[in-house]
Amino acid sequence: MKIGIITFHHTTNYGATLQAYALFKTLTAWGHTVEVIDYRPKGAVVFYLKQLLPIRNRKFDWNMDFHKYILKAFQMRKFLVSSLNLSKLTCYSSDKLREIFEASDYDAVITGSDQVWCLDTKFRGFDASYFLNFFGKADNCLKVSYAPSIGGTQSFKENREQVSRLLAEFDHVSVRDYHSANVIQEECGVASTKVLDPTFLVDYEDVLVPPKVEEPYLLVYNHKELGHIQRKAIQEIAKSKDLKVISIGDAWDVADDSFICVHPYEWIGYFKHAAYVFTNTFHGTIFSLLFRKDFTVFVGEGKRNKVFDLLTPLDLEGRIITELTDDYKVNKAQIDYDFVYKKLSPQIDGSEAFLAKAFNNVCLPV
């Protein structure tokens, strides 16, 4: 089959980039012809460009480090071009998607993963393109969702009728979390299958690049400014385990060394070889699980649904910190990953089975 994927791929966010790569890689390995639709809404492009301006309070030297954020953006784009098959046409507005669709002769289009159904993101808002409004039943093309999320959206509100109509046209619907499943069921009357983020479906051993760090290290992958309690927790863990502190993707003053512009394969390598992981991100949590690392995840209000949704069934909610208080105690217990994977492996199998069924019942690789 020829499959098009529409997702959040044009970004400087490692998690978003790698989820696109993982879905592409999985379907390609099964023998499908796959391309990522190069849809880059102008509002999102502007937002990601602003993200290159490191104006937050951090360990940062304008003269020495600013160019690293620019290089990071080039690294991400280079990765997309070399590792994914992007559509020949690029569009910056939704009205051009029909043109890409007509030129591509897809047998199926898949939307997801990531928060492509979130209506509360200021720089994106409601975009019906991610509900596949640019083609219909008459086009004889499968409509599939794989692991999209509505994020913190509580209701589709004035978009409810349109979203309901579009979801009713889908051949196969899956979501990434129970919150998303509940909202589309209650508001749109559409049942869905809960699946894992596509980053769980790929083996990264043949592509990851080991870091050039000789000492054992605690890895910090954090999107927002580190508060006093977070710094204290990092320092306590590092001291108790005699670890160097390494930050990737951003420069933080708590780190002994920060590597801003790492390639995605290097980013994966840092997780693989870490002795401990500290993160406030969903995908940082996922890669900690994939490489069986002890970790701590600090989550704010916007990420609680997806992080709790992922870790609670694995009995790992104890690794989540939601309240930053001075009496916070570092969880130094070692995670029993044999126990974790007894619960996680069936979820991975079920996620693969959903994709296999959706795309022409292709046989899973042995």
Summary of the structure (lengths in Angstrom):
residues: 366
radius of gyration: 20.3
end to end distance: 20.0
largest distance: 62.7
contacts: 1176
relative contact order: 0.13
helix: 44%
strand: 15%
